[in-house]
Amino acid sequence: MSKHGCLMPMVEPVFPTEDYPVWSSIATGKYPDGHHIIGDVMFNLRKRSWFDRFDANTTRDQDWWLGMDAPF
């Protein structure tokens, strides 16, 4: 990779290497211990319900998406 790509010696990887923690680190510039997103599963304290990205029944719950701006 260094022969045909680039080196980034100052970059430290994000752990855990799951999607949501990594994406949140890219978006915020913080590591998971700073933004507190440490997995691909979340819990809504108000509704006492789980969000699991692998379970379509939980991802379709509109409460998880209220307040999000549409990209168009």
C-alpha positions, 0 to 999 in steps of 0.5 A: 500500500505504501508503494502505490498509496499513502501512509498516515502514521498519525491516524489511530483506528477507531475501535470498535470497528462497527459502522455506527461508531466509525461513522460517528467518529468521522462525523464528529472528529471524536473517538467512541469514548467521546461521542459515546456511540459504541455499537450498532445497537441503541436503546431508547430510554423514553420508549424502552425499545431497542434499535438493531440495524439488522432487525427491520422491525426496529429500524422502521420505528419512526421515533428513531428518525424524527427530527432528521432532515431529508437529504433532498 
